[in-house]
Amino acid sequence: MSRTNIEIFLGIIIVLITGGLLISYGLNEPNRMAEFEKSQQAQSIEVGAQLFDTNCKGCHGVQGEGVPGLCPPLNDKNFFTNRLKEVGWSGTQEDYIVSTVSGGRLVSTRPSLYPGGGSPAMPAWSDRYGGPLRDDQIHDLATFIMNWEATAPVREVSPTLTGPPVGTDILQELPAGMQSMVKPWLPRRAAWAVISPPQPVLHGSPVGTTRHRRPGSHAHH
């Protein structure tokens, strides 16, 4: 075999080996990409958890359980199964979270249950709208919230108490005539609990302490 033939033969072997390696790598690409995406998602969830703890737990609870009378739960079965229908959102759940977190909410969609933190009901968090978070951070937050979907419990909606505070509001004005009943070291605006109701005044001799004379008896001096 001539030198030329040997070189041709070795070239064919090298091409076959290289092709086999490329085919093997290509066949394994879906698994490799899946592992990469899984790793990226885990990292995103971790970052999102830190962001949630810093920025969201005050209104939505440490574990996303919500704050009755203020903000709704996010770690809630109803949030993942019915919320998009309630607001008429046609996109994905994750897109809804990203959009709501980014732009905030001027008014609550359920003001009788969750009025929010004032005006606006929820502030915008995206730095594109004056908030403190970048787009990638908001996506990390959404990934963290979506991580609750599989295990989210069904949460009962707590009724919202209405009407003026009773019995414990130290800022409630006292009715006319009650001001003089407040103890002098307390402010004029005081809780009803510290006001003692007027006691009835008893007239006559105390019961059980008066000694009565018998008819015809005389006192001895």
C-alpha positions in Angstrom: 0.0 0.0 0.0 1.4 3.3 -1.1 1.8 6.2 1.2 -1.0 8.0 -0.5 -3.5 5.2 0.1 -2.5 5.1 3.8 -3.2 8.8 4.1 -6.5 8.4 2.4 -7.4 5.5 4.7 -6.5 7.4 7.9 -8.4 10.4 6.7 -11.5 8.3 6.2 -11.1 6.9 9.7 -10.7 10.3 11.3 -13.9 11.6 9.4 -15.9 8.6 10.6 -14.8 9.0 14.2 -15.5 12.7 14.1 -18.9 12.1 12.6 -19.7 9.5 15.2 -18.8 11.9 18.0 -21.0 14.7 16.5 -23.9 12.3 16.1 -23.6 11.1 19.7 -23.4 14.7 20.9 -26.4 15.7 18.9 -28.5 12.7 20.2 -27.6 13.7 23.7 -28.4 17.4 23.2 -32.0 17.3 24.4 -30.9 15.8 27.7 -28.1 18.2 28.1 -30.4 21.2 27.4 -33.0 19.9 29.8 -30.4 19.6 32.5 -29.1 23.1 31.7 -32.7 24.6 31.8 -33.3 22.8 35.1 -30.2 24.2 36.6 -31.1 27.7 35.3 -34.6 27.4 36.7 -33.3 26.4 40.1 -31.0 29.4 40.2 -33.8 31.7 39.1 -36.1 30.3 41.9 -33.4 30.9 44.5 -32.9 34.5 43.3 -36.6 35.0 43.1 -37.0 33.8 46.7 -34.6 36.4 48.0 -36.3 39.1 46.0 -39.7 38.0 47.4 -38.4 38.0 50.9 -37.0 41.5 50.5 -39.8 43.2 48.5 -43.1 41.2 48.7 -43.6 39.4 52.0 -44.8 42.6 53.8 -48.0 42.6 51.6 -48.3 39.0 50.4 -47.0 37.1 53.4 -43.8 35.2 54.1 -45.0 32.1 52.3 -47.3 33.9 49.9 -50.3 33.3 52.2 -51.5 36.9 51.8 -52.5 39.4 54.4 -56.3 39.4 55.2 -57.8 42.8 54.5 -54.7 44.0 52.6 -53.3 41.9 49.8 -54.3 38.5 48.3 -52.4 35.2 48.7 -50.2 34.1 45.8 -49.4 30.6 47.1 -53.1 29.7 46.6 -54.8 27.1 44.4 -57.4 29.6 43.3 -54.7 32.0 42.1 -53.3 29.3 39.7 -56.7 27.9 38.5 -59.1 30.8 38.4 -57.3 34.1 38.5 -56.7 34.5 34.8 -60.4 33.9 34.2 -61.4 36.5 36.8 -59.3 39.2 35.2 -59.8 38.1 31.6 -56.1 37.5 30.9 -55.5 35.5 27.7 -51.8 34.9 28.2 -49.9 32.6 30.4 -49.9 32.6 34.2 -46.2 33.6 34.3 -46.8 36.5 31.8 -49.6 37.7 34.0 -47.4 37.7 37.1 -44.6 39.6 35.2 -47.1 42.2 33.8 -48.7 42.8 37.2 -45.4 43.0 39.1 -43.9 45.3 36.4 -46.6 47.8 36.1 -48.4 47.5 39.5 -52.1 48.1 39.8 -53.8 51.5 40.2 -56.9 50.0 41.9 -57.6 46.6 43.4 -59.8 44.2 41.4 -61.3 43.0 44.7 -61.4 46.2 46.9 -63.8 44.7 49.4 -61.4 41.9 50.2 -58.0 43.2 49.3 -57.9 47.0 49.0 -54.1 47.0 48.7 -51.6 49.5 50.2 -53.3 52.7 49.2 -53.1 54.6 45.9 -51.9 52.9 43.8 -53.1 49.6 45.3 -49.9 48.0 44.2 -46.8 50.0 43.1 -44.9 49.4 39.8 -41.7 47.4 40.5 -40.1 47.6 37.1 -37.3 50.1 36.7 -39.0 51.0 33.3 -41.9 52.4 35.3 -39.9 54.0 38.2 -39.6 50.8 40.3 -36.4 49.3 41.7 -36.2 46.0 39.8 -34.7 45.0 36.5 -36.7 42.8 34.0 -34.5 39.8 34.8 -35.3 40.2 38.5 -39.0 40.4 37.9 -38.7 37.2 35.8 -36.9 35.5 38.7 -39.8 36.6 41.0 -42.3 35.1 38.6 -40.4 31.9 38.4 -40.3 31.7 42.2 -44.1 32.3 42.4 -44.8 29.7 39.7 -42.8 27.2 41.7 -45.8 27.1 44.2 -48.3 26.0 41.5 -48.0 22.2 42.1 -48.4 22.4 45.9 -50.5 25.5 46.4 -53.2 24.9 49.1 -56.8 26.0 48.9 -57.1 29.1 51.1 -60.3 30.3 52.6 -61.0 34.0 52.1 -61.3 35.8 55.5 -64.2 38.2 55.8 -63.3 41.8 55.9 -64.4 43.7 59.0 -66.2 47.0 58.3 -67.4 49.9 60.5 -65.7 52.0 63.1 -63.3 50.3 65.6 -65.1 49.4 68.8 -63.5 49.2 72.3 -59.9 49.5 71.5 -59.4 52.5 69.3 -57.4 55.1 71.3 -58.1 57.7 68.6 -61.9 57.6 68.7 -63.5 60.8 70.0 -65.4 60.4 73.2 -69.1 61.3 73.2 -70.3 64.5 74.8 -70.5 64.2 78.6 -67.9 61.4 78.8 -64.8 63.7 78.7 -64.9 64.3 82.5 -64.8 60.6 83.1 -61.4 60.2 81.6 -58.6 59.9 84.2 -56.5 63.1 84.3 -53.3 61.4 83.2 -54.8 60.0 80.0 -55.4 62.0 76.8 -58.8 63.3 76.0 -59.0 60.8 73.1 -58.9 57.5 74.9 -60.1 54.0 74.5 -63.5 53.1 75.9 -61.8 50.3 77.9 -60.1 52.8 80.2 -63.4 54.6 81.0 -65.2 53.4 84.2 -68.9 53.7 83.9 -70.7 55.8 86.5 -71.5 54.0 89.7 -75.0 54.4 91.3 -75.1 56.5 94.4 -76.7 54.7 97.4 -78.7 56.8 99.8 -79.4 56.0 103.5 -77.5 54.0 106.0 -75.2 51.1 104.9 -77.0 47.8 104.9 -76.0 45.5 107.8 -74.3 48.2 110.0 -77.2 50.0 111.6 -78.4 48.8 115.0 -82.1 49.1 115.5 -83.7 49.5 118.9 -86.5 47.3 120.1 -89.8 49.0 120.8 -89.8 50.3 124.4 -86.1 49.9 124.9 -83.9 52.7 126.1 -80.4 53.6 125.2 -77.9 53.2 128.0 -75.3 56.0 128.5 
